[in-house]
Amino acid sequence: MIHILLVRHGQAGKPDPALWPDDDLRPLTGKGRKAFKHAARGLRSQAPDSSRILTSPALRTLQTAEVLADGLRLDKKAIRIVPELHHGIAPAKALETLAHMHPKRLPRSMVLVGHEPWLGEFLSLLIAGGAKYASTALDKGGACLVEAESLDRGKGVLRWLLTQEQLRDLA
């Protein structure tokens, strides 16, 4: 059984080309970092043990992954940037990349940190077989857990989906 924990990045600064000409450089806000820190503690009680956090290369997702690693009590070395998790890449490409990873490099339990609407489409691929079949979105700092026998389209089962506030309440 594979456990896939999908996490949306915390609250980031508003898009502003004057401050961040490259939107991938837009960081978490101080408030967003603090709020997600509490959510990450709650997530520890709900998440299966994981040895790897895979993240989009955008700064806000990388910062969220770092806060999450602390909350899950993982070393920062557990974080791996995966370009295919970027919101500009089709979710199907990411699923294909993960499915073709060498078994020794693909943990049986993993965390993917990303963006919306990308995460909702990736979730739809996992549980319904197509990126637009299941209309689901994660709130900022929210998370969901999918279990699957394999990383084939439509083979996953959504076990839970929680908002950042619900995760914080579990801390």
Buried (B, 14 or more C-beta within 10 A) or exposed (E): EBBBBBBBBBBBBEEEEEEBEEBBEBBBBEEBBBBBBBBBBBBBEBBBEBEBBBBBEBBBBBBBBBBBBEBBEBEEEBBEBBEBBBBEBBBBEBBBBBEEBEEEEBBBBBBBBBBBBBBBBBBBBBBBBEBEBBEBEBBBBBBBBBBBEEBEBBBBEBBEBBBBBBBBEBB
